[in-house]
Amino acid sequence: EAFDVNPTFGPSADVLLRLGAKKTSLIVQGGEWWRLLAPIVLHGGILHFAFNMLGLLNVGTPAEREFGPLKIGAIFVVSGINGVLLSAIFVPGQLGVGAPGGI
């Protein structure tokens, strides 16, 4: 996608939507419940992905050492789903990707 459309050097909104980005109407009316999980692993672009990885490196690595990979993995998935749910409730008209709820 052109830089003026997506400055994070990533795919278009149409591509993200086809891959499973959060769109509230598709979750509620369309029954596409899997869209509660897919946005956790989708990213808006290379910069979005890089900053999420930086956050995971700084926060996730020490937490994983302290609590173990299974607990941290479960916390990441559950909090990621909660982040998508809150996004669906409070900003239903906006397409959503990323894992800020998980991170």
Salt bridges, closest charged atoms under 4 A:
GLU32 OE1 - ARG35 NE 2.46
